[in-house]
Amino acid sequence: MQVIDGKEGPAVEISDELAETRAQGWRTLAALHARIEDVLERDLQRGHDLSVSEYSLLDVLSRQEQLSGCYLRMTQLSRAVVLSQSATTRLVTRLERRGLLQRYLCPDDRRGIYTEVTAEGRALLEQARSTHDDTLAEALRDAAELPELAPLVDALATLQAAPKA
């Protein structure tokens, strides 16, 4: 038993309420993600023959190369794009066949494989970036008009405005 507001009651009620609040928050987040991913997928496919996953992988690799000059191993890449290792490998293979990526053995560890964006991949990524950014901004504006999604859109804006450490 737990005492809340002077009333005794089972602690289960609190955790059930908390669990439902979390579940509702997750459903709302999933709904926002699905809405955005759908429009991004449509616009990136139509304009650049890229899926959201392909764009994300190219973007992650490109940014990693620019920021640190380092390359990611396949395991690191799969974590960065939130895909399984096998899905990441299939995605990299597809992009490599299109000439957008290339793989090579890690010079320090022959078991490791690095992946880097080719010049053709960088050019396509640059062309697709404005489509991605414009579509994302529009999708967030549209979502902000829906009362159930507006708080999440506001939270994203707050995160973007926060100073970086």
Secondary structure, 3 states (H helix, E strand, C coil): CEEECCEEECHHHHHHHHHHHHHHHHHHHHHHHHHHHHHHHHHHHHHHCCCHHHHHHHHHHHHHHHHHCCCEEHHHHHHHCCCCHHHHHHHHHHHHHCCCEEEEECCCCCCCEEEEECHHHHHHHHHHHHHHHHHHHHHHHHHHCCCCCHHHHHHHHHHHHCCCC
